[in-house]
């Protein structure tokens, strides 16, 4: 009798856990439809979706082993609903088309100010890589013009003769003429966006380069460490509150910035390509807002597991290339360069 009671209790707890995992997963899949400023809890479920999916998969395997067909659907349904989300971080590449000879190659890269080194070696090495990859348009975030006594643009313009500068640390380099450009000002923040119209053999395309608000996670930890070095003792609950407060604030600010950029994209009367460091994960409010009616290049022609952060324990995708539906992507990939805490993303687009 005692063993049967324990078995029933364990079975009940597994049922509760699998049900909660399913509910949280479904809410997380729709969390990107909720503005973080009004629904922080639901919006934050997007960030733990990979772990929720793993939990559902474990429960599904358990049900299959037990041949428990009655409760199998509790874990199967959220996994089936998650197929579009999984496609934003993993693609088999089985149905990718063969690249054509014509088109443009575009790259986006948060270069972390080239490490603020005065030698200019990093900037030169990155330029060499862009040449090697045959890049036609290069969108840079956290750009730094100065390398000691010289300007990085002096060397970059030998390969990219056309350049448009944004606010602070934004730049677009191009091998094709840039006919117009404009800064997208986010106000009192270090982040911003910009766009430039490029003329590719008579076809005009508007290139957006954006760098949205950071998470504030590293900055918060740095400030806490600085205070502790100065002798200020900070309680663990205060650290958690500070991290949570800055993170949720960053989510809300990014959402506003994404809304602003999305309006600019909608107003464009020519095809667009959107590049940049969104500082947010797939299926988030920022991702869905920026994507709008555009095409996610990775879902279209990527392959394998996609992540763009280099130095974090958790592999996340926060750098993107989107494009208008009338354009066609052929290849999408990243290169594991060690010049920044980000990896550069490359895409070939047929014209």
Secondary structure, DSSP 8 states (H G I E B T S, - for coil): -HHHHHHHHHHHHHHHHHHHHHHHHHHHHTGGGS-TTT-HHHHHGGGGHHHHHHHHHHHHHHHHHHT-TTTHHHHHHHHHHTHHHHTTTEE--TT-----SSSEEEEEEE-GGGGG-SS-HHHHHHHHHHHHHT-SEEEEES---EETTEEHHHHHTTT--EEEE-SSS-EEEESSEEEEEEEEE-SSSS-EEEEEEEEETTEEEEEEEEE-----HHHHHHHHHHHHHTT----HHHHHHHHHHHHHHHHHHHHHHHHHHHHHHHH-SS-EEEEEE--S-TTSHHHHHHHTTSEEHHHHH--EE---BSS-SS----EEEEE-TTSEEEEEEEE--SSSSB-EEEEEEE-
